[in-house]
C-alpha cells in the first residue's frame, strides 16, 4: 500500500504547482488524479493570487506515461471508459484555454494522457530526459487527448507519421516537430521553479524572459534527416497509399516504418488517418474533443483496445490478435460509426476557461 497522494497541489509564491505523484507507475493518470486536477485548474484560473501554473511529474523517469489503461481493462463492460474519457477531455479543454501561463515540464516519458496535461499548456518545456510518443495505434486506440489538433499542427506530414507509427522522440525532435517550445537541462528545473516562485509578478513577458534565461541547446534533430521522406510518403490519401509510398521509397528507413505499421491495429490505423485529415478542418478545441470523445466511446465498446492492452500491459506477450486483422477488411462504413454522436456526450465548450 502506498499512502502517498497521487496528486500534489500547492502554491509557491504566485505559482500554482501540480505534481503528478505516482513515480513507480510512471505517473500514469488515474481517474482520481483527473478528478482532483480539473477543479484546481478552474480555481487557479480565477485566483488573483496565482499568476501562472506549473505541472511536473515526480521522479526522474517520467512526466506522465499516459492514462492508467490497466484500470480501463479491468473495467471492461462498465461505463468506466465513457466517464474517464469525458473527465480527461474536459480537463484537456480547460488546460488548452487556461487564461494564464501554463508551464509543463515534460521531463522523462511523456506519452498519451501525459501529452494531454502538458502539450495544451502555453509553454511546453522538454529536457534531456524527455521521451515523447503517441503510441495508441499499438494498443488498438487512436491518438486522442486533442491529438487531432496538435499533431495536425506539426510541420508537413510529421503529425501523420507520429500518429500512425507511434515514433518516439527525444528533445531535439520534439522542438523540430513543434511538440515542445524550448529545451532545459533536467538538472536546472528546480532552480527554474525557485526563480519563478520568487517573482513578484508573472505576466506572459516575465515568464518568457525567465524561461529564456534557462534555455539550453538539445542538439540536432534526427527527425530532420527523414523529413523529405516523411512528407513524401505520409502525404498519401489512405493508409494503403502510405504503405505503397513507403514500398516505393526502397530504403531501410521506409522498410522499418512498414514493419512497424504491420504490428498496429488495422482499425486504429484507418481511424487515426481519418481523424488527422479531419483535424485541420475543425476550428475549436471543444469540437476537437467532441469528435475524439465519440471515437473513444465507440472504441471502448469494441475489441481491439482491450486486446491491445492485454498484449502490451496484462499478458505482455506482444502478440495482439486484431479484429479485423488486415486493412482491407476495415470498411468505411465501420469507421463512420466512430464519428456519430454518443449518448449523453458532454458539452466540451462549457469547460473553456477563456
N, C-alpha and C positions, 0 to 999 in steps of 0.2 A: 504494500500500500504506500502511496505517495501523498503526504499531507500538504505538499507544496501546491499553491493555487496555480491553475493552468494559465491564468492571465493576471498580469500585474499592471495596475493603473495608478499613476501618481502624477503630481505636478512638481516640476523643478523650476523655480523662478516663474517665468511666464511661458513655460513649455509644458504641454501635456505629454507624458511619456507612456507609451504602451510597450510592454514586454511580453511576447509570446513565450510561455514558460513551461514547455514540455521538451527539454533538450534531448532526453533519451528516445523520444518519438519524433525527433527532428522537427519539433514544434508543430506537428500536424494539427490542423484547425478542426476542433471538435464543435459540436452544436453549442455546448455551454460557452465556449470561447466567443463564438459569433454572437450569441445572445448577450454576453457581457460587454462586448466591444461596441455594438451598434448604439445603444443608448448613451454610452460615454462619448462617442463621436458627436452625437446630436447635442449633448450638454456642452461640450467644449466649443462647438460651433457658435453657441450663443453666449459664451462666458467671456466677458470683457477683460478678465484677468489672465486669459490664455491667448497668446498671440500666435502660437504655432504648435504643431503636434509632430512627434517623432514616434515611429514604430520600429521595433527591433526584435530579434529573436535571442533567446537565452542560449548560451553555449557558443562554441566555435564552429560547429558543423553545419548549422542550418539557420537561415532566417525562418523559413516555413516550407516544408516539403510538399504541402498540399492539404487537401481535405482529408479527414480521417475516414478513408474508404473502407477500412475494416468494419466500422460501425455501419456503413452503408450495406455491406454484405450481410452482416448479422441481422439486419432489419428488413431483409427482403420480404415482400408480401405485405408490408405495412405502408403507412403514409409517410414514413420517416424521410424518404428521398424528397418528396414534394415539399415537406416542411423545411428540410435542411437547405435545399436549393433556393427556396423563397427567401429564407433568412439571410443566406450568404449573398445572394444577388442584390437584395435590398441594401445590405451593408456596402457592397461594391458601388452602388449608385451614390450612397452617402459620401464615400471617400472621393469618388470622381468629382462630385460637386461641392466638396468641402470648401468653405469660403476663405480659409486661411492657409498659410503654408503647411503642407503635409509632407513630411520628410521620411522616406522609407530607407532604412539602412539594410540593403539586400545582401547581407553578409552570409556567405555559405549557400547551401542548397535553397533555391527559390524556384518552386515549381507549382503548377496548378493553382490551387486555392491560395498559395503563398503569393503568387503574382496578383491575385485579386485584391489583397490587402496592402499591396505595395505599388504596383505599376499605375494604379489610378491616382496616386498622390501627385502633388505638384513637383516634387523633387525626388528623383529616384537615384540613389547612390549605390554603386557597385564597388566591390573590393577585390583584393587578390584571392579571396576565398569564394567568390560568387560562382555558383554553378546554376545556370538558368535553363529551364526547358518547359515546354508544354507537351508532356508525353501521353496525353489522353488516348490517342488512337490505339496505343498499345494495350489499353485495358477496355477497349470497346466503347469508349466515350468520345467526345469531341472536345477541342479546346474551348473551355467555357469561361466563366467569370469575366466576360467582356472582351474575350479574345477576338470576337468578330470585329471589334473596334481597333484594339491596339495592334493586332497582327496585320490588319489592313493598313495601318499607318507606317509599317516598315517599308523601306525603300524597295522599289522593284518588286520582285516576286519572293523576297525573303520571308514575308509572312506566310505565304502558302507553303514554302519549303519547311519552315519551322512547325507549322500546324500539322502537316501531313506526316513528317518524319519523326517529330519529337527531338530533333537535333539539340544537343546540349552545348551551351555557350558559356565561355568564361567572360571576364570583364571587358576585354577589348572588343569582343564580338557583340556584347550587349550594347556598348556605345555605338558601334558601327550600325547595328540594326535598329537603333532608336529605342531599345528596351530600357536602357539606363541613360541618365543625364550627365553624370560625372563619376570619376573614379577617386576613391580614397583608400589609402593603405588601411588594412583592418586594424592595425595597432594604433591608429590615430582616432578611432571612433569615440573613445571615452573622453579624450581631450576636446573633441568637437562638441560633445554633449555638455561638457563643463563650460565651454565658451558660450554655447547657445543659451544655456540656462542662466548664465551670469549676465546676459544682456539686459539693459533697462527696457528696451522696446524692440520688437521684432516685426517690422513690416517686410514686404517682399524683397525690397532692396537690401535691407540689413541681412536677411537670410542668405540671399545670393552672394553678397560680399563675403560673408563668413564661410560659406561653403567653398568659394573660390580659393580662400586662403588655405584650405585643407586639401585642395585638389592635387592629384598625382598623375602620372603617365602610365597607363596599363600596357603600353607597347602596341605592336602591330596586330591588327585583327586578322586571324587566319581565314575568316569567312570571306574577306575581300578577294582572296586568290580564286575563289569559286564563283564570284558574283556574276560574271558573264554567263557561265553555265547554268546557274540557278535561274537567272532571268530568262534564258532561252528555253530551258526545259520545263520550268514550272509555270510558264505562261499558257500552257495548254488549256483547251476548253473542256476538259474532263480528266478524271484520274487516269483513265486509259490512255489518253493522248499524252499526258505527262510521262507515263511509263514508256510510251513509244519514243518520245523525245529523248529520254534517258538512254534507251537502247541505241538510238542513232548517234548519241554522243560518243560511244565507243571509247570510254576512258575508265580507269579504275574508280575514280570518284563516283561516276554515274552508276557503275555496277554495284558499288556499296549502297547507294540510295535504293536501287531496285531490290537488293537483298533485304534492306531494312523495311521497305514498304510491304514486302511479301509476308512479314510477320504481323502486320497490323490487321485490325478488324476491317474487312471489306466495307461493311455498312458504315463504320466510323469514318473511313477514308472518304467515301462519297458524301457523307453528311458534312464533313469538315470542308470539303471542296465547295459545296453549295453555300454554306454559311459564310465562308471567306469571300466568295464572289458577291454575296448579298450585303455584307457588312458596309462597304463604302457607300451604298445607296441609302443607308439608314441614318437619319440626322441626329437623333438624340440618344444619350446613353440609356435612358429609360426604355426606349423602343428596342435597343440592342439587347438589353437584359430580358425584355418581354419575349423576344424571339428565342433567346437561349433557354429561358425557363420552359417554354413549350417543348424545345428539343430535349431538355433534360427530363422533363415529366414523362415523355414518351420513352426515352432511353431506359429509365428506371423500371419501366414495365416490360422491357424486353429481356433478352438472354445474354447478349454479348457483354454488357457491363459486368455482370456477375461472374461470367466465365472468365473475363479478363482479370478481375480481382482475385478469383480463385487461383488462376495460373501464376500470377505475379506475387500476390501477398499471402494467400492462405496456404496452398499446397506448394507454391514456389517451384512448380515443375517447368515453367516457361513454355508450356505447350497448350495454349488455349485452343479450344475447338469452336471456331466461329460458326454462327448460323445466320446467313449462308456463308460458305467458306470461299467464295470467289466473287470477283467484281461483277461478272456477267449476270449473276443471279440476283443482284441488288437492283430492284426495279425503281424507276422514277416514282411510280405510284406509292411504293413503300416509303420512300423518302418524304413524299408530300405529307404523310401523316405526322411527321415530326414538327410541322410548321402550323398546324391548326391550333386554335385556341384551346387551352387547357381548362378543366373545370376549376372555378374559383381562383383563377390566377390573380396574383397581387397587382395593384396599381403601382408600378415602379416609379411613376412620376412623383408620387407622394413622398418618396424617400430623398428627393433632391433637396439639398441644403442651400443652394444659391440659385 
